[in-house]
Amino acid sequence: MRSLQDALYNWLSIKVVCDARPEDTAAQETQQLFHAMLVEDHNISSIEISREEPMYYLTYDKDGETHKTRFPIELIDAMLNQIEQEPERYKNFS
């Protein structure tokens, strides 16, 4: 994944799903994959998440400097909302 912004977006989207569905092994594995990309490809460490309407805020360290970014809650929660609306399509297979 080339763009740091895309990597952060994808990681946060699946992290929200993981937090809501801790038994979802596919979501957990995907979150781990995106986290590894952030660490290995983008030198990101110590990510902190806060949620204040209407945004998620991320604070993270990159190459020894602290950075902040934000994403609309509606955009980040879209995947979780889809899963919750059609749970039969998103079964957990061990």
TIMI-2910 file (N, C-alpha, C, CB; in pm, 1 decimal, decimal comma, always signed):
<rs>
+----------+----------+----------+----------+----------+----------+----------+----------+----------+----------+----------+----------+------+
!      n_x !      n_y !      n_z !     ca_x !     ca_y !     ca_z !      c_x !      c_y !      c_z !     cb_x !     cb_y !     cb_z ! resn !
+----------+----------+----------+----------+----------+----------+----------+----------+----------+----------+----------+----------+------+
!    +85,9 !   -116,6 !     +0,0 !     +0,0 !     +0,0 !     +0,0 !    +90,7 !   +123,0 !     +0,0 !    -97,8 !     -0,3 !   +123,2 !  Met !
!    +76,2 !   +205,4 !    -96,5 !   +168,0 !   +317,2 !   -114,4 !   +136,9 !   +435,9 !    -25,4 !   +166,6 !   +360,9 !   -256,6 !  Arg !
!    +12,2 !   +468,2 !    -10,7 !    -26,9 !   +588,6 !    +61,3 !    -42,4 !   +560,9 !   +210,8 !   -157,0 !   +644,4 !     +4,1 !  Ser !
!    +22,8 !   +641,5 !   +291,9 !     +6,1 !   +630,7 !   +436,5 !   -138,8 !   +657,4 !   +475,4 !   +100,0 !   +728,3 !   +509,3 !  Leu !
!   -201,1 !   +754,3 !   +411,7 !   -341,1 !   +787,6 !   +441,2 !   -432,2 !   +666,8 !   +415,1 !   -387,0 !   +908,8 !   +355,9 !  Gln !
!   -410,7 !   +597,2 !   +303,8 !   -489,6 !   +478,3 !   +273,2 !   -464,9 !   +367,6 !   +375,6 !   -457,1 !   +427,9 !   +132,5 !  Asp !
!   -339,6 !   +348,0 !   +412,6 !   -306,1 !   +244,3 !   +510,2 !   -370,2 !   +273,8 !   +645,9 !   -153,7 !   +232,4 !   +525,2 !  Ala !
!   -366,5 !   +399,0 !   +687,8 !   -430,6 !   +436,8 !   +814,4 !   -581,8 !   +417,3 !   +807,1 !   -398,0 !   +583,1 !   +849,6 !  Leu !
!   -642,0 !   +458,1 !   +696,4 !   -786,6 !   +441,2 !   +676,6 !   -826,0 !   +294,3 !   +683,9 !   -829,7 !   +500,4 !   +541,4 !  Tyr !
!   -755,0 !   +209,4 !   +610,3 !   -787,4 !    +66,7 !   +608,5 !   -767,0 !     +3,5 !   +745,9 !   -701,8 !     -6,0 !   +504,4 !  Asn !
!   -658,0 !    +37,9 !   +812,0 !   -632,3 !    -17,0 !   +945,2 !   -740,8 !    +26,5 !  +1043,3 !   -493,9 !    +27,2 !   +996,0 !  Trp !
!   -776,5 !   +153,4 !  +1043,8 !   -877,4 !   +202,1 !  +1137,5 !  -1014,0 !   +140,2 !  +1109,5 !   -886,6 !   +354,3 !  +1130,8 !  Leu !
!  -1050,1 !   +127,4 !   +983,2 !  -1178,9 !    +66,1 !   +947,6 !  -1189,6 !    -75,6 !  +1001,1 !  -1197,8 !    +65,5 !   +795,8 !  Ser !
!  -1085,8 !   -156,0 !   +983,6 !  -1090,7 !   -293,8 !  +1030,2 !  -1070,7 !   -301,4 !  +1180,3 !   -985,9 !   -377,7 !   +959,3 !  Ile !
!   -999,9 !   -207,7 !  +1238,4 !   -983,6 !   -202,6 !  +1385,1 !  -1118,8 !   -181,6 !  +1452,4 !   -885,4 !    -89,1 !  +1426,0 !  Lys !
!  -1201,3 !    -95,2 !  +1395,7 !  -1335,8 !    -70,8 !  +1449,0 !  -1417,4 !   -200,0 !  +1444,2 !  -1407,6 !    +42,0 !  +1368,9 !  Val !
!  -1404,7 !   -274,6 !  +1335,2 !  -1474,0 !   -402,6 !  +1323,2 !  -1421,1 !   -499,7 !  +1429,2 !  -1456,1 !   -461,9 !  +1180,4 !  Val !
!  -1291,0 !   -508,5 !  +1445,0 !  -1231,0 !   -598,4 !  +1544,1 !  -1277,8 !   -566,0 !  +1685,4 !  -1078,9 !   -590,5 !  +1537,3 !  Cys !
!  -1284,2 !   -440,1 !  +1717,1 !  -1327,5 !   -399,7 !  +1850,5 !  -1472,6 !   -439,4 !  +1876,4 !  -1310,6 !   -249,1 !  +1868,3 !  Asp !
!  -1556,0 !   -431,2 !  +1773,6 !  -1697,4 !   -466,3 !  +1787,2 !  -1720,2 !   -617,5 !  +1778,0 !  -1779,3 !   -395,1 !  +1679,9 !  Ala !
!  -1629,4 !   -687,9 !  +1710,2 !  -1645,9 !   -831,8 !  +1686,7 !  -1516,3 !   -905,2 !  +1720,6 !  -1686,9 !   -859,4 !  +1539,2 !  Arg !
!  -1481,3 !   -913,4 !  +1848,7 !  -1352,7 !   -974,6 !  +1885,9 !  -1340,3 !  -1122,1 !  +1847,0 !  -1332,2 !   -961,5 !  +2034,1 !  Pro !
!  -1452,0 !  -1188,9 !  +1822,0 !  -1447,9 !  -1329,7 !  +1781,4 !  -1426,0 !  -1346,9 !  +1631,7 !  -1576,1 !  -1398,8 !  +1821,9 !  Glu !
!  -1425,0 !  -1240,1 !  +1555,9 !  -1412,2 !  -1244,1 !  +1409,9 !  -1264,9 !  -1263,2 !  +1373,0 !  -1469,3 !  -1113,5 !  +1344,7 !  Asp !
!  -1227,2 !  -1387,1 !  +1348,0 !  -1086,6 !  -1417,7 !  +1320,9 !  -1037,1 !  -1355,5 !  +1190,2 !  -1066,7 !  -1568,0 !  +1316,3 !  Thr !
!  -1121,3 !  -1348,8 !  +1088,9 !  -1080,3 !  -1287,2 !   +962,0 !  -1051,1 !  -1138,5 !   +982,3 !  -1190,1 !  -1306,0 !   +853,8 !  Ala !
!  -1134,4 !  -1072,0 !  +1058,8 !  -1111,8 !   -929,4 !  +1087,0 !   -983,0 !   -911,6 !  +1166,7 !  -1231,9 !   -868,6 !  +1164,5 !  Ala !
!   -959,2 !   -999,7 !  +1263,6 !   -837,4 !   -990,1 !  +1344,8 !   -712,6 !  -1007,2 !  +1257,6 !   -839,0 !  -1096,3 !  +1457,1 !  Gln !
!   -716,2 !  -1105,7 !  +1168,6 !   -601,3 !  -1129,3 !  +1080,4 !   -579,1 !  -1011,3 !   +985,9 !   -621,8 !  -1258,3 !   +999,3 !  Glu !
!   -687,4 !   -955,6 !   +934,5 !   -676,0 !   -841,4 !   +843,4 !   -621,3 !   -719,8 !   +916,7 !   -812,4 !   -808,3 !   +780,2 !  Thr !
!   -667,1 !   -698,5 !  +1038,2 !   -617,3 !   -585,9 !  +1118,2 !   -466,9 !   -602,1 !  +1142,9 !   -694,1 !   -576,1 !  +1253,7 !  Gln !
!   -423,6 !   -722,8 !  +1172,8 !   -281,3 !   -749,3 !  +1194,7 !   -200,2 !   -721,6 !  +1068,5 !   -260,3 !   -894,4 !  +1239,9 !  Gln !
!   -254,7 !   -758,2 !   +953,0 !   -187,9 !   -732,4 !   +825,4 !   -169,3 !   -581,9 !   +802,7 !   -268,5 !   -794,1 !   +709,5 !  Leu !
!   -277,6 !   -505,1 !   +822,3 !   -267,4 !   -360,7 !   +802,0 !   -176,9 !   -294,6 !   +906,1 !   -405,9 !   -297,5 !   +806,3 !  Phe !
!   -179,0 !   -345,6 !  +1028,6 !    -89,9 !   -290,4 !  +1130,8 !    +56,1 !   -315,1 !  +1092,2 !   -120,6 !   -352,6 !  +1269,6 !  His !
!    +84,1 !   -434,6 !  +1043,0 !   +220,7 !   -465,7 !   +998,7 !   +263,8 !   -373,5 !   +885,2 !   +230,7 !   -612,4 !   +953,6 !  Ala !
!   +173,3 !   -342,6 !   +793,2 !   +205,5 !   -247,9 !   +684,8 !   +241,0 !   -110,5 !   +741,5 !    +86,7 !   -235,3 !   +586,5 !  Met !
!   +164,5 !    -66,6 !   +839,7 !   +192,6 !    +64,3 !   +899,5 !   +331,1 !    +65,9 !   +963,4 !    +85,5 !   +100,0 !  +1004,3 !  Leu !
!   +364,4 !    -40,6 !  +1033,0 !   +492,9 !    -47,2 !  +1102,5 !   +608,1 !    -66,1 !  +1003,7 !   +492,1 !   -161,4 !  +1205,2 !  Val !
!   +594,4 !   -164,1 !   +915,6 !   +705,5 !   -201,8 !   +827,3 !   +722,3 !   -108,3 !   +708,2 !   +685,2 !   -342,1 !   +777,3 !  Glu !
!   +612,3 !    -68,8 !   +645,1 !   +620,8 !    +11,7 !   +523,1 !   +625,6 !   +162,4 !   +550,2 !   +503,1 !    -19,3 !   +434,0 !  Asp !
!   +566,7 !   +204,0 !   +663,1 !   +553,7 !   +347,5 !   +688,0 !   +620,4 !   +394,8 !   +817,4 !   +408,9 !   +384,0 !   +691,5 !  His !
!   +686,1 !   +304,7 !   +888,0 !   +757,0 !   +339,0 !  +1012,5 !   +667,6 !   +406,2 !  +1116,3 !   +873,8 !   +429,9 !   +981,4 !  Asn !
!   +546,8 !   +354,0 !  +1132,1 !   +450,2 !   +409,3 !  +1227,5 !   +462,4 !   +334,8 !  +1359,6 !   +304,8 !   +399,9 !  +1172,2 !  Ile !
!   +448,6 !   +408,4 !  +1468,4 !   +445,2 !   +345,5 !  +1599,8 !   +348,0 !   +420,2 !  +1690,3 !   +586,2 !   +342,0 !  +1662,7 !  Ser !
!   +312,2 !   +356,0 !  +1798,1 !   +226,1 !   +409,9 !  +1904,3 !   +106,5 !   +490,1 !  +1852,1 !   +307,8 !   +497,4 !  +1995,6 !  Ser !
!    +15,0 !   +421,4 !  +1785,8 !   -105,5 !   +485,5 !  +1733,8 !   -208,7 !   +498,6 !  +1845,4 !   -163,7 !   +405,1 !  +1614,5 !  Ile !
!   -263,8 !   +617,2 !  +1860,3 !   -371,3 !   +641,8 !  +1955,8 !   -494,9 !   +688,0 !  +1878,9 !   -328,9 !   +747,8 !  +2062,7 !  Glu !
!   -610,0 !   +637,0 !  +1920,9 !   -736,8 !   +668,1 !  +1854,2 !   -827,0 !   +740,6 !  +1952,4 !   -806,2 !   +538,9 !  +1800,6 !  Ile !
!   -890,1 !   +847,1 !  +1905,1 !   -997,2 !   +909,6 !  +1983,1 !  -1113,3 !   +934,0 !  +1887,1 !   -949,3 !  +1044,6 !  +2052,2 !  Ser !
!  -1231,4 !   +935,9 !  +1945,6 !  -1351,6 !   +954,8 !  +1864,7 !  -1432,1 !  +1069,4 !  +1923,5 !  -1436,8 !   +824,4 !  +1858,4 !  Arg !
!  -1446,8 !  +1173,2 !  +1843,3 !  -1525,7 !  +1290,0 !  +1881,3 !  -1607,1 !  +1328,8 !  +1759,1 !  -1434,8 !  +1409,7 !  +1931,6 !  Glu !
!  -1737,7 !  +1323,9 !  +1773,3 !  -1826,4 !  +1355,3 !  +1659,7 !  -1778,5 !  +1480,8 !  +1588,0 !  -1972,5 !  +1374,1 !  +1707,5 !  Glu !
!  -1767,3 !  +1478,5 !  +1461,5 !  -1799,3 !  +1373,4 !  +1365,0 !  -1676,1 !  +1297,7 !  +1315,5 !  -1871,9 !  +1433,1 !  +1247,4 !  Pro !
!  -1567,1 !  +1296,3 !  +1393,0 !  -1440,9 !  +1242,0 !  +1343,2 !  -1377,6 !  +1140,9 !  +1437,7 !  -1344,2 !  +1353,8 !  +1318,4 !  Met !
!  -1298,9 !  +1050,9 !  +1377,5 !  -1197,7 !   +973,8 !  +1449,4 !  -1068,4 !  +1052,2 !  +1432,9 !  -1184,6 !   +823,8 !  +1394,9 !  Tyr !
!   -990,9 !  +1061,3 !  +1538,9 !   -861,5 !  +1126,8 !  +1533,9 !   -753,8 !  +1024,2 !  +1565,7 !   -855,3 !  +1246,6 !  +1632,3 !  Tyr !
!   -651,0 !  +1020,7 !  +1483,8 !   -536,7 !   +933,1 !  +1506,8 !   -415,3 !  +1018,8 !  +1538,0 !   -509,9 !   +841,6 !  +1383,9 !  Leu !
!   -345,1 !   +981,6 !  +1641,1 !   -216,2 !  +1042,0 !  +1673,4 !   -114,9 !   +928,9 !  +1667,5 !   -216,8 !  +1113,9 !  +1815,4 !  Thr !
!     -6,8 !   +950,5 !  +1595,7 !    +90,7 !   +843,0 !  +1577,6 !   +230,0 !   +902,9 !  +1562,0 !    +54,5 !   +755,4 !  +1454,4 !  Tyr !
!   +328,5 !   +818,5 !  +1587,0 !   +467,4 !   +857,9 !  +1567,5 !   +516,7 !   +798,3 !  +1437,1 !   +556,3 !   +812,7 !  +1686,4 !  Asp !
!   +584,6 !   +881,9 !  +1360,1 !   +646,6 !   +838,4 !  +1234,5 !   +784,7 !   +898,2 !  +1228,6 !   +561,8 !   +880,4 !  +1109,8 !  Lys !
!   +882,8 !   +811,9 !  +1220,8 !  +1022,6 !   +855,7 !  +1212,5 !  +1058,3 !   +953,0 !  +1324,8 !  +1049,3 !   +921,2 !  +1076,9 !  Asp !
!  +1009,2 !   +923,4 !  +1445,1 !  +1044,8 !  +1004,1 !  +1561,4 !   +964,9 !  +1131,9 !  +1579,9 !  +1186,3 !  +1038,9 !  +1553,4 !  Gly !
!   +869,7 !  +1158,2 !  +1493,2 !   +785,7 !  +1278,0 !  +1504,3 !   +640,8 !  +1238,2 !  +1524,9 !   +799,3 !  +1366,9 !  +1378,8 !  Glu !
!   +566,8 !  +1317,4 !  +1602,9 !   +425,6 !  +1292,5 !  +1625,8 !   +343,1 !  +1360,6 !  +1517,3 !   +383,3 !  +1341,8 !  +1765,5 !  Thr !
!   +246,1 !  +1286,1 !  +1465,0 !   +157,1 !  +1336,6 !  +1360,9 !    +13,1 !  +1310,4 !  +1401,6 !   +188,2 !  +1271,0 !  +1223,7 !  His !
!    -77,4 !  +1386,6 !  +1342,0 !   -220,2 !  +1367,4 !  +1365,0 !   -291,9 !  +1366,2 !  +1231,4 !   -277,7 !  +1477,9 !  +1457,4 !  Lys !
!   -398,5 !  +1287,7 !  +1225,7 !   -485,9 !  +1287,9 !  +1109,9 !   -626,3 !  +1257,3 !  +1158,7 !   -439,0 !  +1184,9 !  +1001,9 !  Thr !
!   -722,2 !  +1272,9 !  +1070,5 !   -860,7 !  +1247,2 !  +1109,6 !   -937,2 !  +1186,9 !   +993,7 !   -929,2 !  +1376,3 !  +1157,1 !  Arg !
!  -1043,6 !  +1114,1 !  +1031,0 !  -1131,3 !  +1051,5 !   +933,6 !  -1275,0 !  +1066,8 !   +981,5 !  -1094,5 !   +901,7 !   +912,5 !  Phe !
!  -1369,3 !  +1089,6 !   +891,1 !  -1509,6 !  +1097,7 !   +931,8 !  -1558,4 !   +965,0 !   +989,9 !  -1597,2 !  +1138,2 !   +812,7 !  Pro !
!  -1628,2 !   +971,6 !  +1100,6 !  -1684,1 !   +852,1 !  +1163,9 !  -1770,1 !   +775,2 !  +1065,0 !  -1766,6 !   +889,7 !  +1288,3 !  Ile !
!  -1852,8 !   +844,5 !   +990,9 !  -1942,6 !   +780,0 !   +894,7 !  -1865,2 !   +694,5 !   +794,6 !  -2025,2 !   +885,4 !   +820,2 !  Glu !
!  -1752,6 !   +742,3 !   +749,3 !  -1670,8 !   +670,2 !   +652,1 !  -1604,1 !   +548,3 !   +716,1 !  -1564,4 !   +763,5 !   +592,4 !  Leu !
!  -1547,3 !   +565,8 !   +833,3 !  -1477,3 !   +456,2 !   +901,7 !  -1574,1 !   +347,5 !   +946,5 !  -1399,9 !   +509,6 !  +1022,5 !  Ile !
!  -1690,3 !   +386,2 !   +995,8 !  -1786,9 !   +289,1 !  +1046,8 !  -1868,2 !   +219,7 !   +938,0 !  -1880,1 !   +356,9 !  +1141,5 !  Asp !
!  -1847,9 !   +255,2 !   +811,8 !  -1927,1 !   +198,9 !   +702,2 !  -1915,0 !    +46,9 !   +694,7 !  -1884,2 !   +260,4 !   +570,0 !  Ala !
!  -1795,0 !     -6,3 !   +711,2 !  -1775,6 !   -151,2 !   +703,0 !  -1850,0 !   -221,2 !   +817,1 !  -1624,6 !   -186,4 !   +707,3 !  Met !
!  -1836,3 !   -171,2 !   +938,8 !  -1905,8 !   -230,0 !  +1052,0 !  -2056,6 !   -221,0 !  +1034,2 !  -1863,9 !   -161,5 !  +1181,3 !  Leu !
!  -2104,0 !   -109,0 !   +986,8 !  -2248,1 !    -93,0 !   +964,1 !  -2298,9 !   -195,1 !   +862,4 !  -2279,5 !    +49,9 !   +915,8 !  Asn !
!  -2222,8 !   -218,1 !   +756,6 !  -2260,8 !   -316,5 !   +655,3 !  -2267,8 !   -456,3 !   +716,0 !  -2161,3 !   -314,4 !   +538,0 !  Gln !
!  -2169,9 !   -490,6 !   +796,5 !  -2167,1 !   -621,7 !   +861,6 !  -2287,7 !   -636,8 !   +954,4 !  -2035,1 !   -640,8 !   +940,8 !  Ile !
!  -2318,7 !   -533,3 !  +1028,7 !  -2431,0 !   -539,7 !  +1122,7 !  -2565,7 !   -546,2 !  +1050,7 !  -2428,1 !   -419,0 !  +1215,7 !  Glu !
!  -2574,8 !   -487,6 !   +932,3 !  -2699,8 !   -490,0 !   +856,3 !  -2723,3 !   -624,6 !   +788,5 !  -2699,5 !   -379,6 !   +752,2 !  Gln !
!  -2616,2 !   -694,5 !   +755,2 !  -2628,2 !   -823,8 !   +686,6 !  -2537,5 !   -927,4 !   +752,9 !  -2592,6 !   -809,6 !   +536,3 !  Glu !
!  -2563,1 !   -960,9 !   +877,8 !  -2472,2 !  -1051,5 !   +950,6 !  -2460,7 !  -1189,7 !   +886,1 !  -2519,6 !  -1067,3 !  +1094,0 !  Pro !
!  -2563,4 !  -1233,4 !   +816,8 !  -2557,6 !  -1365,9 !   +752,2 !  -2450,1 !  -1371,7 !   +644,1 !  -2693,7 !  -1401,1 !   +691,2 !  Glu !
!  -2410,1 !  -1258,3 !   +590,5 !  -2304,6 !  -1254,0 !   +486,7 !  -2164,4 !  -1250,2 !   +546,1 !  -2324,3 !  -1132,4 !   +396,8 !  Arg !
!  -2155,6 !  -1228,2 !   +677,2 !  -2025,2 !  -1209,0 !   +740,5 !  -2009,0 !  -1303,2 !   +859,1 !  -2008,0 !  -1063,0 !   +785,7 !  Tyr !
!  -2030,3 !  -1431,5 !   +834,8 !  -2015,9 !  -1530,9 !   +940,4 !  -1868,6 !  -1552,8 !   +970,9 !  -2083,1 !  -1663,6 !   +900,3 !  Lys !
!  -1842,6 !  -1589,8 !  +1095,3 !  -1707,4 !  -1618,9 !  +1138,2 !  -1679,7 !  -1767,7 !  +1118,6 !  -1686,2 !  -1577,3 !  +1285,8 !  Asn !
!  -1579,0 !  -1799,5 !  +1040,6 !  -1538,7 !  -1936,8 !  +1018,3 !  -1404,8 !  -1958,6 !  +1084,9 !  -1532,1 !  -1969,8 !   +867,6 !  Phe !
!  -1399,1 !  -2052,3 !  +1176,3 !  -1274,2 !  -2080,6 !  +1250,2 !  -1180,5 !  -2165,7 !  +1169,4 !  -1303,9 !  -2149,7 !  +1382,3 !  Ser !
+----------+----------+----------+----------+----------+----------+----------+----------+----------+----------+----------+----------+------+
</rs>
